Amino acid sequence: MDEELENKENFISSLDPRKNHTNFFLFLFVAILIIGGIGVSINTVQKTAKQNENTSTTKSSPAFTSIAPRTLVYGYGTDKNSYIEAVDLNSGKVYALATLDLNIKKVTVTSSESMIFINKTDARDYGREISTFNFGNKSVSSTVLADTNYGIDDYVVSPNKRYIATWEISVPENSQGLIGGKSRVYAVDINSPQRKNIIYDEPISNGSFMHYPLAITDRGEIYMDKFEANSQAGWANGISVSDFSGTVKEEIPSMSSGTLSSQPILSPDGKKLVFAGYDGSKGPGNVSLADREGFRQALLNPNTIEIFDTLGRQRTKLTGILNTNRYPFVSWDSYSGKIIYFTLSKSLEQNGFYLYDPITSSTQKLRGEIATSQDSVLSTLGDNNILVGVNNTSVSTVGNLGEKYSQTLNEIGIYNTNTKERARVNIGKNPIQYIGLLPSAFFNDSQATGNLGSSSKENVSTLQLKTITLKSELGPKRITQQSKPACKNIATEQCNSMLGTNFSPDQRSSTPNSEYNSCFKTQFALARTDGVCMDSPLYLYGKPGTYIKIKIGTQIYGSNAPYKGGSYEGFLTGDGGLKVENQLYSNINFNYTSALRKLPQLNYGKTVKSEEVPKTLEEYGKKLGLNLVEIKDLIASIGKFSSSYVFVSFFDNETSKAILPISFNPIPDTYRNIVFYLKPLEDPIVSSSSKFPGIPQRKGLAAIEVSYIIDE
C-alpha cells in the first residue's frame, strides 16, 4: 500500500490553527498524557507543483476587456520576500509596487507615491516601526518608532491619510499571552511623526479592560474599543473617544457594553461608524450566559445594524432591518460608500449579502448561497458587478498584509447580480491577500510591468503570480490578540439563540433539524476566518493529596473548574480527578485558543486507507514513545473517517508545545508534546517518509501531551 502511494502526487500540508477543536487528557502519575484533536474546516486540497518563483507572466490572449474603473491592490510572499502589486481593472495594467522583506505586515497605500506598513516584525508579529515606502525611488524610511521594549501590533489611518493611531504591546519574554504585559495607544500626525501623543498607557491583567484603536477621523479623534485580553469573546465591550492630544477622553454612553455585537468600522468619508447591534429583546446584552458557552447575549444576537455619527455623536438604527434576523457581517463598501451586510434568517431565501443605501434606506440583495460558496464579497464595482474572492479556507493561509488578519484568496472573480454569472480574474493556484481598492489610473504608468489578458471564450482575465510561501516563522510565539471563540461554538450558539434549539457544537450540521443545519452551515462559513479555539477535557492522575498548579499559556474559556489568577490549583484525587475549592472534578474541561498564528508546513507522513488509521496511529505512537494506554486513548478520541484515505503525520515536539503551552508546579522531569496531523482524502497523495526523533527516557514526573489536527 505505502509503496503504491509513493508514485502519487506530492503533498505538503500547511496549517495555522485559528479555528480548531481539540480533546485531550492529562494523566499525572509518573507521566502526564494529553490527548487532543483539532477539527479544522478546510475546503481546499493543497498540492505541490513546480512554479516559477520570480516570474510574473501573462498568457497569450486577446486584448484585455475592461472590468471596472478601479485598481485592485494585493500582496503575497515567497520564501524570500513580500510583494505588493496592483492591477488596474479598467486598463488591465499590472503594477509592481514594492518588494520588501518577509517580516512586515499591514500595508496601507497612502498616495499614488507611497505606502506605509508595520516593519521589522518579531516572532510575535509585533513590529519595531511603521515605515514608509516610496514607489518612485523604492526607498524605505522609518516613520513611527515603537517605544523601547514595545512592539507595534496594529494601527489605523484617517481617511485623509494624515493621522495614525497605533497600538503598542509589551509582553514579558516568558509570557504566552498578553496577561502581565502593557498596552499603549498613541496618536501621530504623519507630517510630524517624531511626536507621539499617548492616549492610554495600561497594564494588562486578568479581568480588566484595555483600549484598542478602531478608527481615527480626519479631525484626529480616536475611537477605541474596550476588550479583555485572553478571555472568551472579549471584544465590543464599549466604545470611547479621545481628542488627538489625549487630554480629553470619554466613554460614549450610547455605545456601551451589551449593545454592540461587532466592532464598529469607520466609513470611507470618516463621518460615521457602522456596526451590528443588539436591541435587548432577549435580555441584558452584557451578561455571560452559562448555557451558551459563556457568550454574552449581545454577541449571540446581532439583530440590528446601526450607524454612529461621529460629528453629532448620535446612534441610529437602519430602517427596514428586521430584528428577527441576525447580521453577523457588517461593513462599508469601498466603491459606493454604502453598507454591505449579511443576513442570517430562519427563511433561507433571505440569507445572503445585501447592499444598503443609508440615504434612500433602500436595500439590494447582492448574492446568497454563502453556505455552499467560498466567495467573500470584497466590494461592488458598479454595473451590477461585485468583486468577490474565493477564500483559501486552510487555516495555514491566514495573511497579515491586509487591514486585518484574514484568509488569503485563491482566486478573484467578478459576479454579476443580474445574470448570476461569475467571471474569473485568475490569480493562479497560489493565494494572495486583498489589501484594498483604489480608483483607476491611480498609479504612475512607470510602475506598470505588464497587462492582464482576456479570453472571451472563458470570460476570464488571467494574472499569473509568483510562488506563495506562508510565513510560518511568525508562529511560535504569536498570540491571538483579540479574544476570539471557536467558529463552531459561536455558530452553534447564535443558531440556538435564534431558533430556540439546544444543539451542541460537536453536532455541527448533522442534527435532525434541517433549519438548524442550514443555519449552522451558513454561520460557520462566515465565522470560520476569525479565531481558532479548541475543546479540552483534562484528566489528572497521581498520588492522592498531591498539590499541583497548572497554568495554560493561552486564552481559555468555558472551564468546568475554577481558573483563577491564570491557573488551576488543587489536589489530586488519585482517580484522575482534581479537588478544587473543596469541589471534586473527575476531569477539567475547557476551551482554548491556540497560541500559534501559523504552523510550519508538513511534507512528511503516510497516506493510508481510512480503516487503517488506527493501525497507523499505533505504529507512529510506538515509534514516538507513547505507551499502549496513551495510544488507545488517542485512537478512541479521533474516531472514524468517512473519506477513502487519510494522510497521517505529526508536528515536532517544540511546535506542538507552542500550540498549547502548559506550565506545571511542580515541574515535570520530562515534558514531551506531540500533535498528530490527519487529512481526509478521496485520492491518495504522496510525501516523504517520516523521521522519528529519539525517545527520551521517562523518569520522575513526566508530562506527555498528545493531540491531533483533523484537516477537513
C-alpha positions in Angstrom: 0.0 0.0 0.0 2.7 2.5 1.0 4.9 1.8 -2.0 2.0 2.2 -4.3 1.3 5.6 -2.9 4.9 6.7 -3.4 4.1 7.2 -7.1 1.2 9.5 -6.5 1.4 13.3 -6.4 3.4 15.1 -3.7 1.6 16.6 -0.7 2.5 19.4 1.7 0.2 20.4 4.5 0.4 23.9 5.8 -1.8 24.6 8.8 -2.4 27.6 11.0 -4.6 26.8 14.0 -7.0 29.7 14.1 -10.3 27.8 14.3 -10.0 24.4 15.7 -11.4 21.8 18.1 -9.4 19.5 20.4 -9.9 17.0 23.1 -7.1 16.0 25.3 -6.5 14.0 28.5 -3.9 14.8 31.1 -2.7 11.9 33.3 -0.4 12.9 36.2 1.2 9.9 37.9 4.7 9.1 36.7 3.6 10.5 33.4 1.1 13.1 32.2 -0.8 12.3 29.0 -2.8 14.8 27.0 -4.9 13.5 24.1 -6.5 16.1 21.8 -7.9 16.9 18.5 -8.3 19.9 16.3 -11.1 19.9 13.8 -10.3 22.4 11.0 -12.7 23.2 8.2 -10.6 23.3 5.1 -12.1 23.0 1.7 -9.0 23.3 -0.5 -6.8 20.4 -1.4 -3.3 21.6 -1.4 -0.8 20.1 -3.8 2.8 20.9 -4.5 3.8 21.8 -8.0 6.8 23.3 -9.7 6.2 27.0 -10.0 8.3 29.9 -11.2 9.2 31.9 -8.2 10.5 35.0 -9.8 8.2 35.4 -12.9 5.1 37.4 -13.4 3.8 36.3 -16.8 0.7 36.8 -18.9 -0.6 34.1 -21.2 -1.1 34.9 -24.8 -4.6 36.0 -25.2 -6.9 38.6 -26.8 -6.9 42.2 -25.7 -8.0 43.0 -22.2 -11.7 43.8 -21.6 -12.4 46.5 -19.1 -13.9 45.2 -15.8 -14.4 48.3 -13.7 -12.9 51.8 -13.0 -10.9 50.5 -10.0 -7.4 49.4 -9.1 -7.0 46.2 -7.0 -4.1 46.2 -4.6 -2.9 42.8 -3.3 0.1 41.2 -1.6 1.8 37.8 -1.4 5.1 36.3 -0.4 7.8 33.9 -1.5 10.3 32.2 0.8 12.5 35.3 0.5 10.3 38.4 0.1 6.9 40.1 0.4 5.5 41.6 -2.8 2.9 44.3 -3.1 1.3 44.7 -6.5 -1.8 46.2 -8.1 -3.9 45.6 -11.2 -6.0 48.3 -12.9 -9.3 46.6 -13.6 -10.1 49.3 -16.2 -6.9 49.2 -18.3 -5.5 45.8 -17.4 -2.2 47.2 -16.3 -0.3 45.4 -13.6 1.9 47.3 -11.3 4.9 46.0 -9.3 4.7 48.4 -6.3 7.2 47.0 -3.8 9.5 44.2 -3.0 10.1 44.0 0.8 11.4 41.7 3.5 9.2 39.0 4.9 9.0 40.5 8.3 6.3 43.1 7.6 2.6 43.3 8.0 -0.5 45.6 7.4 0.1 47.6 4.2 -1.8 50.8 3.6 -1.4 52.8 0.3 -1.4 56.5 1.4 -1.0 58.1 -2.0 0.0 57.3 -5.6 3.6 57.8 -4.5 3.9 55.9 -1.2 2.5 53.4 1.3 3.1 52.6 4.9 3.4 49.3 6.7 4.5 47.7 10.0 8.1 46.8 9.6 10.7 44.5 11.4 8.1 42.2 13.0 9.3 39.6 15.5 8.2 36.1 16.4 5.0 37.5 18.0 4.4 39.6 14.9 5.0 42.9 16.7 6.8 45.5 14.6 9.7 47.8 15.6 8.4 50.6 13.5 5.9 51.9 10.9 7.8 52.5 7.7 7.1 54.5 4.5 7.9 53.0 1.1 8.3 55.4 -1.8 7.1 53.8 -5.1 9.3 56.1 -7.2 12.8 55.5 -5.8 11.9 52.3 -4.0 13.2 53.6 -0.7 12.1 52.6 2.8 12.2 55.2 5.6 11.3 54.9 9.3 8.1 56.9 10.1 6.9 55.9 13.6 9.2 54.0 16.1 7.9 51.7 18.8 8.8 52.5 22.4 11.7 50.6 24.0 10.6 47.0 24.9 7.3 47.6 23.0 6.2 46.4 19.6 3.6 47.9 17.2 0.8 45.3 16.7 -1.7 47.4 14.8 -2.6 50.9 13.6 -5.5 52.7 11.9 -5.2 55.6 9.5 -7.6 58.6 9.0 -9.4 58.7 5.6 -7.3 61.8 4.6 -4.1 59.7 5.4 -2.7 62.4 7.7 -3.3 60.8 11.2 -2.4 57.4 12.6 -3.4 55.7 15.8 -1.1 52.9 16.9 -1.4 50.1 19.4 1.8 49.1 21.1 2.3 46.0 23.2 4.9 45.0 25.7 4.8 41.4 26.9 7.1 39.6 29.3 9.5 37.3 27.5 8.2 34.2 29.2 4.6 35.1 28.7 2.5 33.1 26.2 -0.4 35.6 26.2 -1.0 39.3 26.9 -1.6 38.9 30.6 1.1 40.6 32.6 2.1 42.9 29.8 1.3 46.5 29.0 -0.7 48.3 26.3 -0.3 51.7 24.8 -2.4 53.7 22.3 -0.7 56.6 20.5 -1.9 59.3 18.1 0.6 60.5 15.5 0.5 63.2 12.8 2.2 61.7 9.8 3.5 65.2 8.9 5.5 65.3 12.2 5.7 61.6 13.2 8.5 62.1 15.7 5.9 63.3 18.2 3.7 60.6 19.6 0.7 61.6 21.8 -0.1 58.9 24.3 -3.8 58.3 24.6 -3.7 55.3 27.0 -1.0 53.5 28.9 -2.5 50.5 30.7 -1.4 47.3 32.4 -2.9 44.0 31.0 -4.3 41.9 33.8 -7.0 39.3 34.3 -10.5 40.6 34.4 -9.6 44.2 33.3 -10.2 46.0 30.1 -7.7 47.8 27.9 -8.3 50.1 24.9 -7.7 49.2 21.3 -7.9 51.8 18.4 -10.7 51.1 15.9 -10.6 54.3 13.9 -9.2 57.8 13.7 -11.0 60.6 11.9 -9.8 63.4 9.7 -10.1 65.7 12.8 -7.7 63.4 14.7 -10.4 61.9 17.0 -9.6 58.3 18.1 -12.3 55.8 18.6 -11.4 52.8 20.7 -13.0 49.5 21.8 -12.6 48.1 25.3 -11.6 44.5 25.4 -10.5 41.9 27.8 -7.3 40.1 26.8 -7.1 36.3 26.7 -10.7 35.9 27.6 -13.8 34.5 25.9 -15.0 36.8 23.2 -13.7 39.9 25.0 -14.3 42.5 22.2 -17.1 45.1 21.8 -17.2 45.9 25.5 -17.9 49.6 25.0 -16.6 52.5 22.8 -14.6 55.5 24.0 -13.3 58.6 22.1 -10.3 60.8 22.7 -9.0 64.0 21.1 -5.7 63.9 19.3 -3.7 65.1 22.3 -5.1 62.6 24.7 -6.2 65.2 27.1 -9.9 64.8 26.6 -11.1 61.2 26.8 -14.6 59.9 27.4 -16.7 56.8 27.3 -19.7 57.1 24.9 -22.8 56.2 26.9 -24.8 55.2 23.8 -22.1 52.7 22.8 -21.8 50.8 26.0 -21.2 47.1 26.6 -24.2 44.9 25.9 -25.4 47.0 23.0 -22.7 46.1 20.5 -22.4 42.9 18.6 -19.4 43.8 16.5 -16.6 46.3 16.5 -17.6 49.5 14.6 -16.0 50.3 11.3 -15.3 53.9 10.0 -16.9 55.0 6.8 -14.7 55.9 3.8 -15.5 59.6 4.4 -14.7 59.3 8.1 -18.1 60.6 9.3 -19.8 57.5 10.5 -19.2 54.2 12.2 -21.3 51.1 11.3 -21.7 48.0 13.3 -24.1 45.2 14.3 -26.0 46.0 17.4 -28.3 44.3 19.9 -31.7 45.7 20.9 -32.0 43.9 24.3 -35.0 41.9 23.2 -33.7 38.6 24.6 -32.4 40.1 27.9 -29.4 42.1 29.1 -26.7 42.1 26.5 -23.6 42.2 28.7 -24.4 39.1 30.7 -22.3 36.0 30.0 -24.7 33.0 29.6 -23.6 29.8 31.2 -25.9 27.7 29.0 -24.5 29.4 25.9 -20.8 28.6 26.3 -20.3 31.9 28.3 -21.0 34.1 25.4 -22.6 37.5 26.0 -26.2 37.9 24.8 -25.2 40.8 22.5 -22.6 38.7 20.7 -25.1 35.9 20.1 -27.9 38.1 18.8 -26.6 40.7 16.3 -30.1 41.7 15.3 -29.7 45.4 14.4 -27.5 47.3 12.0 -26.7 50.8 13.3 -24.7 53.9 12.5 -22.9 56.2 14.9 -22.5 59.8 13.6 -19.0 61.0 14.7 -20.0 64.6 14.3 -23.3 64.7 16.2 -22.4 61.7 18.4 -25.8 60.1 17.6 -26.6 56.5 17.2 -29.3 55.4 14.8 -30.7 52.1 13.6 -31.1 51.4 9.9 -34.7 51.2 8.9 -36.2 48.1 7.3 -33.8 45.8 9.2 -35.8 43.0 10.9 -34.7 42.2 14.5 -35.8 38.6 14.0 -32.8 38.1 11.7 -29.1 38.1 12.6 -26.4 40.2 10.9 -23.0 38.6 11.6 -21.2 40.6 9.0 -21.5 44.4 8.6 -19.0 46.7 6.7 -18.7 49.6 4.3 -18.5 49.2 0.6 -15.4 51.0 -0.7 -16.8 51.6 -4.2 -20.2 53.1 -3.4 -19.8 54.2 0.2 -22.9 52.2 1.1 -23.2 49.4 3.7 -22.6 45.7 2.9 -24.1 43.2 5.4 -25.0 39.6 5.6 -28.5 38.4 6.7 -28.9 35.1 8.6 -32.6 34.2 8.7 -35.0 31.4 9.5 -36.2 31.9 6.0 -33.5 30.5 3.7 -34.4 32.7 0.8 -33.5 35.8 2.9 -29.9 34.6 3.6 -27.2 36.4 1.7 -25.2 39.6 1.2 -27.0 42.9 0.8 -26.2 46.5 0.0 -27.9 49.2 2.0 -28.1 52.8 0.9 -28.4 54.9 4.1 -29.6 58.0 2.1 -32.6 56.3 0.5 -33.0 53.5 3.0 -33.1 51.1 0.1 -31.7 47.6 0.0 -30.3 45.5 -2.8 -29.5 41.8 -2.5 -26.1 41.1 -3.9 -25.9 37.3 -3.6 -26.7 34.3 -1.4 -25.5 30.8 -1.3 -22.9 31.5 1.3 -23.3 28.0 2.8 -22.2 26.4 -0.4 -19.9 29.1 -1.9 -16.5 30.1 -0.6 -16.8 33.6 -2.3 -16.4 36.5 0.0 -17.8 39.9 -1.1 -14.9 42.4 -1.3 -16.7 45.3 -3.0 -19.3 46.3 -5.5 -17.9 47.6 -8.9 -20.9 49.2 -10.5 -23.0 47.9 -13.4 -24.4 45.2 -11.2 -20.9 43.7 -10.7 -19.3 42.6 -7.4 -15.7 41.9 -6.7 -15.5 38.5 -4.9 -12.7 36.5 -3.6 -12.5 32.7 -3.2 -11.2 32.2 0.3 -8.4 29.7 0.9 -10.1 28.1 3.9 -6.9 26.4 5.1 -6.1 27.9 8.4 -2.5 27.9 7.3 -3.1 30.8 4.9 -4.1 33.5 7.3 -2.4 36.6 6.0 -1.2 39.7 7.7 -0.6 42.1 4.7 -4.1 43.5 4.7 -6.1 45.7 7.0 -6.7 42.8 9.4 -5.5 39.2 9.8 -7.7 37.4 7.3 -7.8 34.4 5.0 -5.9 34.7 1.7 -7.7 34.3 -1.6 -7.2 31.5 -4.1 -9.0 33.5 -6.7 -10.5 36.9 -7.5 -13.8 37.0 -9.5 -16.4 39.3 -10.9 -20.0 38.3 -10.0 -22.9 39.9 -11.9 -26.1 40.2 -9.8 -28.4 40.2 -12.8 -27.0 37.3 -14.8 -25.8 35.4 -11.7 -22.7 34.6 -13.7 -19.2 34.8 -12.4 -16.1 35.8 -14.5 -12.8 34.8 -13.0 -9.8 37.0 -12.6 -7.3 34.2 -12.4 -4.7 34.5 -9.7 -3.2 31.1 -10.4 -3.0 28.3 -7.8 -1.3 30.4 -5.1 -3.1 32.6 -2.6 -2.9 36.4 -2.4 -4.2 38.8 0.2 -6.6 41.6 -0.6 -5.3 44.9 0.5 -7.6 47.5 -1.0 -9.5 49.0 -3.9 -8.4 52.4 -5.4 -9.6 54.5 -8.4 -8.5 53.5 -11.8 -5.2 55.0 -13.1 -4.2 55.6 -9.5 -0.5 54.7 -10.0 2.1 56.1 -12.3 2.4 54.2 -15.6 6.2 53.9 -14.9 5.3 51.3 -12.3 3.4 49.1 -14.8 5.1 45.8 -15.6 2.6 44.1 -17.7 -1.1 43.6 -18.6 -3.9 41.2 -17.9 -5.1 39.2 -20.8 -8.7 38.3 -21.6 -10.3 35.2 -23.0 -13.7 35.8 -24.5 -14.3 32.0 -24.6 -13.9 31.6 -20.9 -14.7 35.2 -19.9 -11.5 35.0 -17.8 -8.8 37.6 -17.1 -5.6 35.9 -16.4 -2.9 37.0 -13.9 -0.1 34.6 -13.0 1.5 35.3 -9.7 4.7 34.1 -8.1 5.0 31.2 -5.8 3.5 31.8 -2.4 5.3 30.8 0.8 3.4 31.1 4.1 5.1 33.0 6.9 5.4 30.0 9.2 8.2 31.8 11.1 5.6 34.1 12.6 4.1 31.2 14.5 6.0 30.1 17.6 5.0 33.0 19.9 2.3 34.8 18.1 -0.8 35.2 20.3 -4.3 36.0 19.0 -4.7 39.5 20.4 -8.4 39.9 20.1 -10.3 37.3 22.1 -12.0 35.0 19.6 -14.2 32.0 20.2 -14.3 28.7 18.2 -16.1 29.2 15.0 -18.3 26.2 15.5 -19.1 27.3 19.1 -20.3 30.8 18.2 -22.1 29.4 15.1 -23.9 26.9 17.3 -24.9 29.3 20.0 -26.0 32.0 17.5 -28.2 29.5 15.7 -29.5 28.0 19.0 -30.4 31.5 20.2 -32.2 32.4 17.0 -34.1 29.2 16.6 -34.7 28.2 20.2 -32.8 25.0 19.8 -30.2 23.4 22.1 -27.7 21.5 19.9 -24.1 21.1 20.8 -21.1 22.3 18.7 -20.0 18.8 18.0 -23.2 18.0 16.2 -22.3 20.7 13.6 -24.8 20.4 10.7 -25.8 16.7 11.4 -28.8 17.3 13.7 -32.3 16.1 13.0 -33.3 19.8 12.5 -32.8 20.9 8.9 -33.4 24.5 9.7 -30.7 24.4 12.3 -28.3 22.5 10.0 -28.7 25.2 7.3 -28.2 28.0 9.9 -25.0 26.3 11.2 -23.5 25.8 7.7 -24.2 29.5 6.8 -22.9 30.9 10.1 -19.9 28.6 10.3 -18.9 29.6 6.7 -19.0 33.3 7.8 -17.3 32.8 11.2 -14.5 30.4 10.4 -12.0 33.0 9.4 -12.0 34.6 12.9 -10.4 32.8 15.8 -9.2 29.3 16.5 -10.3 27.6 19.7 -10.2 24.1 21.0 -12.1 21.9 23.5 -10.0 20.3 26.2 -11.1 17.8 28.8 -8.2 17.5 31.2 -7.7 14.3 33.4 -5.3 14.2 36.3 -3.9 11.1 37.9 -1.4 10.8 40.7 -0.8 10.2 44.4 -3.9 11.4 46.3 -3.4 14.7 48.1 -0.6 15.8 45.8 -0.8 19.6 45.3 -0.5 20.8 41.7 -0.7 24.1 39.9 -1.3 24.1 36.2 -1.1 27.3 34.1 -2.4 27.3 30.5 -0.3 29.7 28.5 -3.0 30.9 26.1 -6.6 32.0 26.2 -9.1 29.6 27.8 -12.8 29.8 28.5 -15.8 27.6 29.3 -14.0 25.8 32.0 -15.9 23.5 34.4 -13.5 24.2 37.2 -12.3 27.5 38.7 -9.5 29.0 36.8 -8.4 31.9 39.0 -5.3 34.0 38.8 -4.5 32.4 35.4 -4.1 28.9 36.7 -5.7 25.8 38.1 -4.8 24.9 41.7 -5.9 21.8 43.6 -5.1 18.4 44.9 -5.1 15.1 43.0 -7.8 12.7 44.0 -5.9 9.7 42.7 -8.5 8.5 40.3 -8.0 11.0 37.5 -9.7 14.0 39.2 -8.8 17.2 40.9 -10.1 18.7 44.1 -10.5 22.5 43.7 -12.0 24.6 46.5 -13.5 21.5 48.1 -15.2 20.5 44.9 -14.3 17.3 43.2 -13.9 17.2 39.4 -13.5 13.9 37.6 -11.7 15.9 34.9 -11.2 19.5 33.9 -12.9 20.7 30.7 -12.1 23.9 28.9 -11.8 25.5 25.5 -8.7 27.3 24.5 -7.3 29.4 21.7 -4.1 28.2 20.1 -1.0 30.2 20.9 0.2 29.9 17.3 -0.8 32.1 14.4 0.8 29.7 11.9 2.2 26.3 11.9 5.1 25.1 9.7 4.4 23.1 6.6 4.5 19.3 6.8 5.9 17.4 3.9 6.4 14.0 5.5 3.9 11.3 6.6 1.9 8.4 5.1 -1.4 8.1 3.2 -3.5 5.1 4.2 -7.0 3.8 3.8 -9.4 5.3 6.3 -9.9 2.0 8.1 -6.1 1.7 8.5 -5.8 4.9 10.5 -5.9 3.2 13.9 -3.1 0.8 12.9 -1.0 3.7 11.6 -1.5 5.7 14.7 -0.5 2.7 16.8 2.7 2.3 14.6 3.5 6.1 14.8 2.7 6.2 18.5 5.1 3.4 19.4 7.8 5.0 17.3 7.2 8.3 19.2 7.4 6.6 22.6 3.8 6.5 23.6 2.6 3.7 25.8 -0.4 1.4 25.0 -2.8 3.4 27.2 -1.8 6.7 25.5 -2.2 5.2 22.0 -5.6 3.6 22.9 -6.9 6.9 24.2 -5.6 8.7 21.1 -7.3 6.3 18.7 -10.6 6.4 20.7 -10.7 10.2 20.8 -10.2 10.5 17.0 -12.9 8.1 15.9 -13.7 7.0 12.3 -13.3 8.7 9.0 -15.8 8.7 6.1 -13.2 9.5 3.4 -11.5 6.9 1.3 -8.0 7.8 2.5 -6.3 9.8 5.3 -2.9 11.4 5.3 -1.2 10.9 8.7 1.7 12.9 10.0 2.8 14.8 13.1 4.5 18.1 14.2 7.7 18.2 16.1 7.9 18.5 19.8 8.7 22.2 20.0 6.0 23.2 17.5 3.5 21.0 19.4 4.3 22.6 22.7 3.7 26.0 21.2 0.2 25.1 20.2 -0.9 24.6 23.8 1.7 26.0 26.2 1.3 24.5 29.7 3.4 25.1 32.8 3.3 22.9 35.9 4.2 23.3 39.5 5.9 21.0 40.4 7.9 21.0 37.1 8.0 17.6 35.3 11.3 15.9 34.9 10.4 15.1 31.3 7.9 17.0 29.1 7.0 16.0 25.6 4.4 17.2 23.2 3.1 15.5 20.1 0.5 16.9 17.7 -0.7 14.4 15.0 -1.9 15.7 11.7 -4.7 13.9 9.8 -6.1 14.9 6.4 -9.1 13.1 5.0 -8.7 12.5 1.2 -10.6 10.9 -1.6 -7.4 10.3 -3.7 -4.1 9.2 -2.2 -1.2 11.6 -2.2 2.5 11.1 -1.5 5.0 12.6 0.8 8.5 11.8 2.2 8.9 9.3 4.9 8.5 10.4 8.5 11.7 10.7 10.6 11.1 9.9 14.2 13.1 11.6 17.0 14.8 9.8 19.7 12.6 8.7 22.6 13.6 10.4 25.9 13.5 8.2 29.0 10.6 8.9 31.2 11.8 9.4 34.8 10.4 11.0 37.8 7.5 13.3 36.9 6.9 13.2 33.1 4.5 15.2 31.1 3.4 13.7 27.8 1.0 15.8 25.7 -0.7 14.2 22.7 -3.2 16.0 20.4 -4.3 15.9 16.8 -5.4 18.1 14.0 -8.1 16.9 11.5 -7.7 18.9 8.3 -11.1 18.5 6.8 
